[in-house]
């Protein structure tokens, strides 16, 4: 065995052992997602979603729909009426006094169609969030495990299939894809997943990393400032590494999707994601 193979094997063994420990201590075995049939469109928040909705709205509306993050604050949300909604960032639960987060929960409180709201299993629901969920009978709270699992393929397949973990969840699209696979959708279409972050990445004269991340809805200045402030706390190499983690996770998801005979199709124009089959609508 050469040195590279030995290092790879050692890393795989270490990752497998660590992931088993994470599953044991972090994952909730009681979580269960609803069973679904047919096709699903995941509505990412990238700017290209506007193009997809303009050109292919009928296609989107003929499928089940899944929305994420601040999508509920967009005017088009009530037209799309997503069947599922996924939140992953603790920011949505810890900072309900933030104006943008408060606006999101207000929009969710006004949902008048049946919708599953997926939140991490280890998130504490309290305060305004608990009030929204208690007072709106149309929203069904569904827990899911955000536990990162990596290592041997047998462990990944076993944990993923049981909802005990997922590839490292660098962003909300990763849990959205895993939830869609667990629900049993035959085809999962990905829209609004531009992921063209490297186009807008720069470093200013004070060595602060600047990242402009446009969405399909109008940007709120306070939220843009919050995101930019967070990026300023990290050096460029760490930010690029986080991008690497996300794109690697998509390849892991694609491998798992093939393992369970499901298909993920990227319908995002000019998307940077290179893991999934592409299709122009």
Secondary structure, DSSP 8 states (H G I E B T S, - for coil): --HHHHHHHHHHHHHHHHHHHHHHHH--TT-------SEEEEE--STTHHHHHHHHHHHHHTSEEEEEGGGGGSTTHHHH--SEEE---THHHH-TTSHHHHHHHHHHHT--S-EEEEEETT----HHHHHHHHH-TTEEEEEE---B--SSHHHHHHHHHTTS-BS--SSHHHHHHHHHHHHT-SEEEEES----GGGGEEE-TTS-EEE----SS---HHHHHHHHHHHTTS-HHHHHHHHHHHHHHHHHHHHHHHHTT-EEEE--TT----SSEE---
